[in-house]
């Protein structure tokens, strides 16, 4: 479920993955990046969120 959220709202997904500071920093960079690039940087933030989620999943195991 968190991977789907990472596609739609990467900063929120990072926040829910247990990295609150990184989530806030990502949010502060994500909003202007969406407006200035027209959404071209969104896949970069999706990948970041997926890596954070994957890292958390591996730490638990």
C-alpha positions as CSV (number, residue, x, y, z in Angstrom):
1,X,0.0,0.0,0.0
2,X,2.9,2.3,0.8
3,X,4.3,1.8,-2.7
4,X,1.0,3.1,-4.3
5,X,1.2,6.1,-2.0
6,X,4.8,6.6,-3.1
7,X,3.5,7.1,-6.7
8,X,0.9,9.7,-5.7
9,X,2.5,11.5,-2.8
10,X,6.2,10.6,-2.3
11,X,6.9,12.9,0.7
12,X,3.9,11.4,2.7
13,X,5.1,7.9,1.9
14,X,8.6,8.7,3.1
15,X,7.1,10.2,6.3
16,X,5.0,7.1,6.9
17,X,8.0,4.9,6.3
18,X,9.6,6.3,9.5
19,X,11.8,9.0,8.1
20,X,10.1,12.2,9.2
21,X,12.9,14.6,8.7
22,X,13.6,13.3,5.2
23,X,9.9,13.5,4.5
24,X,9.7,17.1,5.4
25,X,12.8,18.0,3.4
26,X,11.5,16.1,0.4
27,X,8.2,17.9,0.7
28,X,9.9,21.3,0.7
29,X,11.8,20.4,-2.4
30,X,9.0,18.4,-4.1
31,X,6.4,21.2,-4.3
32,X,8.6,23.8,-6.1
33,X,10.0,21.1,-8.3
34,X,6.6,20.1,-9.5
35,X,5.7,23.7,-10.5
36,X,9.0,24.7,-12.1
37,X,9.6,21.5,-14.0
38,X,6.0,20.7,-14.9
39,X,6.1,17.3,-13.2
40,X,9.3,16.1,-14.9
41,X,11.0,15.6,-11.5
42,X,8.2,13.6,-10.0
43,X,9.7,10.2,-11.0
44,X,12.9,11.0,-9.1
45,X,10.9,11.5,-5.9
46,X,9.0,8.3,-6.5
47,X,12.3,6.4,-6.8
48,X,13.5,8.0,-3.6
49,X,10.4,7.0,-1.8
50,X,10.6,3.4,-3.1
51,X,14.2,3.2,-1.9
52,X,13.3,4.4,1.6
53,X,10.4,2.0,1.8
54,X,12.6,-0.9,0.6
55,X,15.3,0.0,3.1
56,X,12.8,0.0,5.9
57,X,11.4,-3.3,4.8
58,X,14.9,-4.9,4.8
59,X,15.7,-3.5,8.2
60,X,12.7,-5.3,9.7
61,X,13.6,-8.7,8.3
